[in-house]
């Protein structure tokens, strides 16, 4: 009986050490046509390919302040809207908690979809990353030089007309998600 009691006490005292919560990667997006949602799904797929992290995929309308605070990383996606971030995405980012900078040192990344070549995808990603920097976040881009600001896709011009997505856009999205998850596991988490 004493051995059982001793083992029970040991288990109760050490259980928190062995049951550490996995860090969370939050992939959020705004999508009117469905293209940015598709990109978000590919980013989440890449993030999920790394074991040891939990990945949540949500539209900006579904995200709570608690989701933002619990996430170790936040990846935001927006369609290009007149060469800018979609107004709904900027409103979403502007609503994040700021007092005391609770998002400081979280990892941030961005992705964008645009209807045409040179329509503003890079500018949108830079604007999202710039906003994240104001919150004190650590911002990163994708795996390759071609995705230095994040992942982007062209959805409706030339060879990129609607239909099946080009494999290059899937690769960029998966790579961004994977890179964020890998970095989350290498950085110490705030408790």
C-alpha positions as CSV (number, residue, x, y, z in Angstrom):
1,X,0.0,0.0,0.0
2,X,2.9,2.4,0.8
3,X,4.4,1.7,-2.6
4,X,1.1,2.5,-4.3
5,X,0.7,5.7,-2.3
6,X,4.2,6.8,-3.0
7,X,3.8,6.1,-6.8
8,X,0.5,8.0,-6.8
9,X,2.0,11.0,-5.1
10,X,5.0,10.9,-7.5
11,X,2.7,10.7,-10.5
12,X,0.5,13.6,-9.3
13,X,3.6,15.7,-8.7
14,X,5.3,14.9,-12.1
15,X,2.2,14.7,-14.3
16,X,2.4,18.4,-15.3
17,X,5.9,17.9,-16.6
18,X,4.9,14.9,-18.7
19,X,1.7,16.4,-20.0
20,X,3.0,19.7,-21.4
21,X,0.5,21.3,-23.7
22,X,1.6,21.5,-27.3
23,X,2.2,25.0,-28.6
24,X,-0.5,26.2,-30.9
25,X,-0.2,27.7,-34.4
26,X,-3.3,29.8,-35.3
27,X,-4.0,30.1,-39.0
28,X,-6.6,32.9,-39.7
29,X,-7.9,34.2,-42.9
30,X,-10.6,36.3,-44.6
31,X,-12.0,35.1,-47.9
32,X,-14.8,36.3,-50.1
33,X,-14.2,34.1,-53.2
34,X,-12.8,31.1,-51.4
35,X,-9.2,31.5,-52.7
36,X,-7.7,32.8,-49.5
37,X,-9.5,30.0,-47.6
38,X,-7.9,27.5,-49.9
39,X,-4.5,29.0,-49.3
40,X,-5.2,29.0,-45.5
41,X,-6.0,25.3,-45.7
42,X,-2.7,24.7,-47.4
43,X,-0.8,26.7,-44.8
44,X,-2.5,24.8,-42.1
45,X,-1.6,21.5,-43.8
46,X,2.1,22.5,-43.8
47,X,1.9,23.5,-40.1
48,X,0.3,20.2,-39.2
49,X,3.1,18.3,-41.0
50,X,5.3,19.1,-38.0
51,X,4.6,16.9,-35.0
52,X,4.5,18.5,-31.6
53,X,2.3,21.5,-32.5
54,X,-1.5,21.9,-32.5
55,X,-2.9,23.8,-35.5
56,X,-6.2,25.8,-35.5
57,X,-7.7,27.1,-38.7
58,X,-10.3,29.8,-38.4
59,X,-11.8,32.6,-40.4
60,X,-11.3,36.1,-38.8
61,X,-14.9,36.1,-37.7
62,X,-14.4,33.0,-35.6
63,X,-11.3,34.1,-33.7
64,X,-11.6,35.2,-30.1
65,X,-9.1,37.2,-28.0
66,X,-8.4,34.0,-26.1
67,X,-7.4,32.3,-29.4
68,X,-4.9,35.0,-30.0
69,X,-3.5,34.9,-26.5
70,X,-3.1,31.1,-26.4
71,X,-1.4,30.8,-29.7
72,X,2.4,30.6,-29.9
73,X,2.2,31.7,-33.6
74,X,-0.4,33.6,-35.7
75,X,-0.4,33.3,-39.4
76,X,-2.8,35.8,-41.1
77,X,-4.1,35.6,-44.7
78,X,-5.8,38.3,-46.7
79,X,-6.9,38.7,-50.3
80,X,-5.6,41.8,-52.1
81,X,-8.1,44.6,-52.0
82,X,-7.3,47.5,-54.2
83,X,-3.6,46.7,-53.7
84,X,-4.1,46.7,-49.9
85,X,-5.0,44.4,-47.1
86,X,-8.7,43.7,-47.1
87,X,-10.4,46.2,-44.8
88,X,-11.9,43.4,-42.7
89,X,-8.4,42.0,-42.1
90,X,-7.1,45.4,-41.0
91,X,-10.0,45.8,-38.7
92,X,-9.4,42.4,-37.2
93,X,-5.7,43.2,-36.6
94,X,-6.6,46.6,-35.1
95,X,-8.9,44.7,-32.6
96,X,-6.0,42.7,-31.2
97,X,-5.2,43.3,-27.5
98,X,-2.5,45.8,-27.2
99,X,-2.3,47.0,-23.5
100,X,0.7,45.4,-22.0
101,X,1.7,43.9,-25.4
102,X,0.4,40.4,-24.7
103,X,1.3,39.3,-28.2
104,X,4.9,40.3,-27.8
105,X,7.4,37.5,-28.8
106,X,4.7,35.4,-30.6
107,X,5.7,34.3,-34.1
108,X,3.8,36.1,-36.9
109,X,3.6,35.3,-40.6
110,X,1.4,36.3,-43.5
111,X,0.0,35.0,-46.8
112,X,-2.0,36.6,-49.5
113,X,-4.0,35.9,-52.7
114,X,-4.6,38.2,-55.6
115,X,-6.4,38.0,-58.8
116,X,-3.5,39.1,-60.9
117,X,0.3,39.3,-61.3
118,X,1.7,42.4,-59.7
119,X,-1.6,43.3,-58.1
120,X,-0.2,43.7,-54.6
121,X,0.4,40.4,-52.9
122,X,3.8,41.4,-51.5
123,X,2.5,44.7,-50.3
124,X,-0.4,43.0,-48.4
125,X,2.0,40.6,-46.7
126,X,4.4,43.4,-45.7
127,X,1.5,45.4,-44.3
128,X,0.3,42.4,-42.2
129,X,3.9,41.8,-41.0
130,X,4.4,45.6,-40.2
131,X,1.2,45.5,-38.1
132,X,2.5,42.4,-36.3
133,X,5.8,44.2,-35.5
134,X,3.8,47.0,-33.7
135,X,2.5,44.3,-31.4
136,X,6.1,43.1,-30.7
137,X,5.7,39.9,-32.6
138,X,8.6,38.1,-34.2
139,X,7.8,38.0,-38.0
140,X,9.1,35.4,-40.5
141,X,8.6,34.6,-44.2
142,X,8.5,31.4,-46.1
143,X,11.1,28.7,-46.7
144,X,12.4,29.9,-50.0
145,X,13.6,33.3,-51.4
146,X,10.6,33.3,-53.6
147,X,8.4,33.4,-50.5
148,X,10.5,35.8,-48.5
149,X,7.5,37.8,-47.2
150,X,5.2,34.8,-46.8
151,X,3.2,32.7,-49.2
152,X,1.1,34.1,-52.1
153,X,-1.0,32.9,-54.9
154,X,-2.2,34.4,-58.1
155,X,-5.8,33.3,-58.8
156,X,-7.2,34.8,-62.0
157,X,-4.7,36.0,-64.6
158,X,-2.9,34.4,-67.5
159,X,-1.9,30.8,-66.8
160,X,-3.3,31.2,-63.3
161,X,-7.0,31.3,-64.2
162,X,-9.6,29.7,-61.9
163,X,-9.5,26.0,-61.7
164,X,-6.8,23.8,-60.1
165,X,-4.2,25.7,-58.2
166,X,-0.6,25.7,-59.5
167,X,1.6,23.4,-57.5
168,X,4.0,26.2,-56.8
169,X,1.3,28.0,-54.7
170,X,0.7,24.9,-52.6
171,X,4.4,24.4,-52.1
172,X,4.8,28.0,-50.8
173,X,1.8,27.7,-48.5
174,X,2.8,24.3,-47.1
175,X,6.4,25.6,-46.6
176,X,5.2,28.7,-44.7
177,X,3.1,26.6,-42.3
178,X,5.9,24.1,-41.8
179,X,8.5,26.8,-41.2
180,X,6.3,28.5,-38.6
181,X,5.7,25.2,-36.7
182,X,9.3,24.3,-36.8
183,X,10.3,27.7,-35.3
184,X,7.6,27.5,-32.7
185,X,9.2,24.2,-31.4
186,X,12.6,25.8,-31.3
187,X,11.7,28.9,-29.3
188,X,10.9,28.9,-25.6
189,X,7.1,29.4,-24.9
190,X,5.8,32.1,-22.5
191,X,3.7,30.6,-19.7
